[in-house]
Amino acid sequence: MSVDEHRSYAPGTLGYAVVTVSDTRAFEEDRSGDALVALVEEAGHRVVERRLGRDGVSLVGQGHIALTTADGVHVGGAAGG
């Protein structure tokens, strides 16, 4: 299969979950999450889910991310302060 043929089968846009892991941030203060959202959207994709999780907690295991709705997950952290 050629590269062009392979690309013809790929979806045009993907849906991403954006997760910020931090014990000190709320959505209103989540600049790293805002940056990830902007990068996803600037690349022509969409954010299907956005979460704020606490350090040391399995977000997937706790059902915080429904991977059936996302093609990928971007995870970022926030520096405490």
C-alpha positions, 0 to 999 in steps of 0.5 A, a space after each residue: 500500500 502506498 503512503 497516499 493510499 494509506 492516508 486516504 483511509 485515515 480520518 480527517 480529524 481526531 477527537 482527543 481527551 485533554 487531562 491536566 494532572 495537578 493537586 493545585 489547579 482548577 479549570 479557571 487556572 489551568 493554563 497548560 490544559 488551555 494550551 493543549 486544547 489550543 494545540 489540538 484545535 489549531 491542528 484541525 482536531 477536536 477536544 471531546 473530553 477535558 478533565 482535571 485529575 489529582 496526582 497519583 490517581 488512575 484517571 482511566 481506572 476511575 472512569 474519568 476518561 471514557 476512552 471509547 469517545 477519544 481517539 487519543 489522550 493528551 496529558 499535561 501537568 501543572 506546576 504547584 505553587 
